[in-house]
Amino acid sequence: MRSLSTICLFAIITLAAACDKDDVAENPDDFTVSVKAGNYKVNDTIQFDFTGDADIITFYSGEFGKVYNKKDRISEKGVNKLVFQTNMNQGKLVSDDTIDLLISTNLVNYDAAGIAAANWTNITTRNQKWPTALSNTFVTSDSIDITDFSDAEKVNIAFRVITKRTDTAMQRKFQVQNLTLGNKLSDGTYTPLFSNFANIGWAQTSVKNAAEAWDVGEWNVSASNSINNSAGIPIRTAYPITFNPGLDSTGEGNEDWLLTSAVNLRTVKGDAPSQVIKTGVQGQMASFRFIYKTPGTYTATFVATNSRTNGTSQVIRTVTLTVTP
């Protein structure tokens, strides 16, 4: 006769096996989608009818930015436009002090030696809207096309300031703010590559006269772990960014670089679902209604998912329909 412990062990193993079987996500193959035949117009309510069921149903309408087949794309060549604002102040209006715009595809190290080792293309003349007066007023640049650099795996953009000692006038102060850079595809998708101060990863390098610098940190040094940069200048955490050579007309000349972090110009964001129309806590759904606001031909996609502790199973169902004005 079996011992009680043996019987209990057998029961536990049997129960565990049954639970494991129950926790396997079944493929929701019986889930189907259909629409009634007809001519659909803008602002019509279109009803998608379902058979079968799934734990989760996710809907992609096929509208711009909501296309299922584009959800996983991460790289595509588009048009890259750069915009920023600058001003200049103090010193003489007619001066040898300059600010230049440069781009590199092979910057490795962000120190003076790294800058010297990299290849730089001077694209200053691509912008015709630099400040022409000594003023605190910012001037918005042209929309500068840098698409010709998009074959590279990465680019860094730099503002280089060169000022000279004159003994008769203060050196020029420059400020930069509101830099944006994006990738616009032929289908109209726009991906911001640099959209705000924080995600640009600004860094400064002083090539000549380390006592003066742009008021951001060195590479891998930020205001979160250092208050001042190596020149003793408080690190900015918001725009504007300033190169300030001080008020001494006899001060040493400067060469200082303001650098962005590296970015791939082909970066794109994948399309997102229109909505999750059913979650696991809901009962079976018989239909779903949607309104298209723009005429066109759309592939409406429904992702039906069953989810268990041992994994998930999915089926994809599509309906193509044309919406007229």
Secondary structure, 3 states (H helix, E strand, C coil): CCCHHHHHHHHHHHHHHHHHHHCCCCCCCCCEEEECCCCEECCCEEEEEEECCCCEEEEECCCCCCCHHHCCCCECCCEEEEEEEEEEECCCCCCCCEEEEEEECCCCCCCHHHHHHCCEEECHHHCCCCCCCCEEEEEECCCEECHHHCCCCCEEEEEEEEECCCCCCCCCEEEEEEEEEEEECCCCCEEEEECCHHHHCCEEEEEECCCCCECCCCCCCCCCCCCECCCCCECCCCCCEEECCCCCCCCCCEEEEEECCCECCCECCCCCCCEEEECCCCCCCCEEEEECCCCEEEEEEEEEEEEECCEEEEEEEEEEEEEEC
